[in-house]
Amino acid sequence: MNETMKPLFDEDVARRYDGWFLSPAGRYVEQVENELILDLLRPRAGQSILDVGCGTGNHLLLFHQMGLDVSGIDSSEPMLRVARDKLGHRVDLRLGVAEDLPYDDNSFDIVALISSLEFSLHPFRALSEAFRVARAQVFVAVLNRLSANGVQRKVEGLFRSTLYRHARFYSIWEIRYMVRRVLGVCGVTWGSVIWLPLRFHGWDRALAGWVPRRRNPFGAFLGMRVDILYTHQAVLNPLTARWAGAEGAGASPGALAAWDRAPEQAESRGRWGSREGSCP
């Protein structure tokens, strides 16, 4: 959750939020959302994953049960306390914000932002940080503003105070545009689930067998996976002094000039080398 949203996610909200997933509708939502996440992401045991905006730890628990090396970060201490109660010391949990992740570059195989980008006032910065600390994949899941549930939640927020009054919902085209602004032209794998308002979740379960998940832009929960490709490797520690024997060995003036320019060229290529998403 974003730092500007901290007052929303107090102890009472954290407990009620976590308890909602024990209701019939909550259990259904968790089931179908997890199915979509695993279908798109295809995580493997042994991979490391960071859940940004991990909340009360439901997805951390899912990934831990699959054998992943799991870490989570959230700006709400009450949310993290619930996650710690649920997971104990089995995962690394930190207090922090999506826009300034306290991790080194390329620290995790996978970085996930699941229902957290909606609460960020600086979503481009949050995405940029996610790609910075990821080695292989970034997974983004958001609440869809084009869905029946998205419209319903926004209308409810006009008449009473809800968490979603402060959230920004997205369409798949907006998320894809944001990712391409941060990473460059890239291909993505995406889908969605939950077609009907949640009070009709029993009907939605029956409808799910007929409606495709992949590349469907109208489900309430949108998920998108971006694969990161490295196009070349930068020189991270270029030599800054000439080889003492270069001139004596008869190196040409052009070669010596190129040697002198090596640090500048390495800097111009960027600190982490050139990276882009997997193109179609």
C-alpha atoms as one frame of an Amber mdcrd trajectory, in Angstrom:
protein
   0.000   0.000   0.000   1.211   3.527  -0.751   2.526   5.767   2.023  -0.186
   8.360   1.388  -2.805   5.720   2.133  -1.468   4.712   5.560  -4.398   6.198
   7.562  -6.820   3.998   5.613  -5.167   0.724   6.574  -5.313   0.812  10.355
  -5.652  -2.178  12.682  -9.416  -2.415  12.312  -9.330  -2.216   8.510  -6.525
  -4.804   8.344  -8.507  -7.326  10.386 -11.763  -6.719   8.503  -9.979  -6.922
   5.159  -8.359 -10.234   6.070 -11.565 -11.603   7.563 -13.566 -10.841   4.403
 -11.693 -13.608   2.592 -13.331 -16.110   4.961 -16.789 -15.187   3.625 -18.305
 -17.155   0.698 -17.682 -14.294  -1.716 -14.172 -13.754  -0.350 -13.250 -17.419
  -0.691 -14.495 -17.401  -4.281 -12.543 -14.249  -5.138  -9.352 -15.624  -3.611
  -9.735 -18.910  -5.481 -10.274 -17.466  -8.959  -7.706 -14.695  -8.526  -5.079
 -17.211  -7.425  -5.924 -19.434 -10.386  -5.357 -16.525 -12.771  -2.101 -15.505
 -11.067  -0.661 -19.008 -11.313  -1.922 -19.490 -14.871  -0.211 -16.311 -16.086
   2.871 -16.272 -13.902   3.762 -20.004 -13.846   6.147 -19.662 -10.857   8.594
 -22.462 -10.069   9.775 -23.773  -6.714  13.073 -22.188  -5.722  12.446 -18.873
  -7.465  12.577 -15.700  -5.393   9.588 -13.356  -5.403   8.864  -9.952  -3.892
   5.223  -9.027  -3.261   5.005  -5.218  -3.300   2.017  -4.047  -1.257   1.695
  -7.510   0.256  -1.085  -6.491   2.657  -2.092  -9.243   5.066  -0.026 -11.861
   3.248  -2.556 -13.986   1.361  -0.442 -14.104  -1.790   2.746 -14.528   0.227
   1.198 -17.667   1.698   0.239 -18.913  -1.775   3.773 -18.459  -3.123   5.384
 -19.917  -0.004   3.247 -23.060  -0.263   4.515 -23.477  -3.831   8.119 -23.538
  -2.628   9.196 -20.025  -3.610  11.625 -17.881  -1.632   9.169 -15.185  -0.546
   9.595 -11.554   0.546   6.973  -8.878   1.109   6.840  -5.137   1.624   3.957
  -2.889   2.641   3.579   0.645   3.990   0.924  -0.385   6.535   2.308  -1.791
   9.781  -1.134  -3.140  10.844  -1.343  -5.078   7.564   2.154  -6.454   8.131
   1.268  -7.538  11.676  -1.554  -9.672  10.297   0.838 -11.115   7.700   3.384
 -11.933  10.420   0.713 -13.662  12.493  -0.181 -15.729   9.453   3.325 -16.570
   8.195   5.607 -16.243  11.198   9.275 -16.126  10.246   8.836 -18.068   7.029
   9.063 -14.933   4.887  11.024 -11.678   4.941   8.608  -8.797   5.635   9.571
  -5.117   5.529   7.854  -1.795   6.068   8.315   0.416   3.002   6.764   1.907
  -0.119   6.514   0.780  -3.719   8.092   3.974  -5.047  11.368   3.473  -3.151
  12.108  -0.212  -2.689  14.965  -0.940  -0.225  16.521  -3.671  -2.385  19.484
  -3.902  -4.752  19.059  -4.048  -8.516  17.970  -7.437  -9.912  17.367  -8.870
  -6.423  14.364 -11.101  -7.233  13.383 -13.473 -10.010   9.827 -12.116  -9.843
   8.335  -8.874  -8.528   4.552  -8.748  -8.078   2.245  -5.779  -7.539  -1.150
  -7.292  -6.783  -3.982  -4.832  -6.047  -1.468  -2.257  -4.822  -0.811  -0.010
  -7.836  -4.340   1.385  -7.441  -3.277   3.150  -4.217  -0.070   4.717  -5.537
   0.044   8.422  -6.346   3.184   7.737  -8.401   2.409   4.545 -10.352   5.130
   5.091 -12.970   7.732   5.329 -10.215   6.345   2.190  -8.573   6.561   0.274
 -11.855  10.082   1.563 -12.499  11.191   0.332  -9.081   9.592  -3.063  -9.714
  11.517  -3.485 -12.968  14.715  -2.292 -11.292  14.728  -5.005  -8.613  13.373
  -7.798 -10.859  15.618 -10.211 -12.766  13.137 -12.130 -14.892   9.475 -11.153
 -14.534   7.153  -8.480 -13.217   3.530  -9.347 -12.512   0.933  -6.579 -12.210
  -2.656  -7.196 -11.102  -5.221  -4.423 -10.742  -8.913  -3.803 -10.267 -10.479
  -3.227 -13.675 -12.388   0.025 -14.158 -14.229  -1.466 -17.161 -15.726  -4.322
 -15.148 -19.127  -4.521 -13.466 -17.433  -4.652 -10.055 -15.203  -1.702 -10.890
 -18.196   0.459 -11.819 -20.132  -0.690  -8.752 -17.295   0.130  -6.347 -16.795
   3.581  -7.831 -20.514   4.358  -7.562 -20.590   3.150  -3.947 -17.647   5.448
  -3.199 -19.738   8.441  -4.260 -22.282   7.825  -1.500 -20.258   6.406   1.386
 -16.675   6.281   2.546 -14.914   3.172   1.254 -11.302   2.201   0.665 -11.962
   2.226  -3.045 -12.942   5.895  -3.006  -9.197   6.577  -2.777  -8.183   3.990
  -5.383  -7.562   4.481  -9.067  -8.808   1.589 -11.175  -7.209   0.774 -14.526
  -8.033  -0.844 -17.841  -5.693  -3.314 -19.522  -4.794  -0.699 -22.147  -3.766
   1.806 -19.469  -1.573  -0.727 -17.695   0.046  -1.841 -20.927   0.731   1.790
 -21.860   2.332   2.442 -18.467   4.537  -0.644 -18.714   5.709   0.336 -22.190
   6.437   3.875 -21.020   8.703   2.446 -18.312  10.241  -0.526 -20.129   9.875
   0.222 -23.836   7.953  -1.643 -26.507   7.230  -5.092 -25.109   4.844  -7.995
 -25.266   2.752  -9.058 -22.302   0.610 -12.000 -21.253  -2.649 -11.016 -19.596
  -6.125 -12.074 -18.615  -8.970 -11.359 -16.205 -11.556 -13.061 -13.990 -14.857
 -12.258 -12.176 -17.466 -11.030 -14.612 -20.481 -10.342 -12.402 -20.995  -8.256
  -9.242 -19.800 -10.212  -6.220 -23.289 -10.758  -4.797 -23.791 -13.010  -7.817
 -20.569 -14.953  -7.266 -22.439 -18.272  -7.520 -23.567 -17.386 -11.034 -20.118
 -16.076 -11.843 -18.659 -19.476 -10.950 -20.952 -21.121 -13.507 -20.205 -18.437
 -16.098 -16.441 -18.875 -15.676 -16.580 -22.217 -17.470 -17.805 -20.482 -20.619
 -15.931 -17.186 -20.626 -12.234 -17.247 -21.587  -9.759 -15.735 -19.110  -6.898
 -14.976 -21.459  -7.031 -11.590 -23.205 -10.476 -10.776 -21.840 -10.569  -7.073
 -20.851 -13.782  -7.074 -18.782 -13.094  -9.175 -15.673 -12.911  -7.352 -12.322
  -9.391  -8.626 -11.603  -6.816  -8.004 -14.347  -3.455  -9.774 -14.304  -0.477
  -9.123 -16.576   2.960 -10.756 -16.785   5.954  -9.031 -18.361   9.080 -11.059
 -19.153  12.354  -9.173 -18.962  15.030  -9.798 -21.584  18.613  -8.579 -21.424
  19.780  -7.503 -24.879  23.417  -7.036 -23.897  25.616  -6.793 -20.857  27.173
  -3.496 -19.846  30.744  -3.109 -18.632  30.132  -2.458 -14.951  33.698  -1.811
 -13.846  35.636  -0.492 -16.852  39.355   0.092 -16.576  40.086   3.783 -16.170
  43.834   3.765 -16.812  45.764   2.869 -19.948  47.635  -0.381 -20.072  51.186
   0.586 -19.277  52.560  -1.422 -22.168  50.059  -0.239 -24.746  52.170   2.452
 -26.344  55.313   0.334 -26.151  53.525  -2.554 -27.778  52.734  -0.411 -30.781
  49.026   0.148 -30.187  47.539   2.570 -32.701  46.383   6.069 -31.648  42.804
   5.074 -32.479  42.947   2.075 -30.165  44.359   4.211 -27.376  41.593   6.788
 -27.846  38.962   4.049 -27.681  40.562   2.775 -24.471  40.283   6.259 -22.957
  36.598   6.476 -23.931  35.643   3.125 -22.396  34.375   4.514 -19.055  32.196
   7.108 -20.816  30.730   4.499 -23.150  29.984   2.156 -20.275  28.231   4.961
 -18.418  26.168   5.874 -21.482  24.959   2.269 -21.782  23.398   2.503 -18.347
  24.103   1.042 -14.995  22.307  -2.249 -15.501  22.737  -2.742 -19.239  19.961
  -2.587 -21.788  16.752  -4.369 -20.799  13.425  -4.705 -22.502  10.305  -6.788
 -22.311   9.802  -9.820 -24.481   8.613  -8.537 -27.834   5.902 -10.309 -29.808
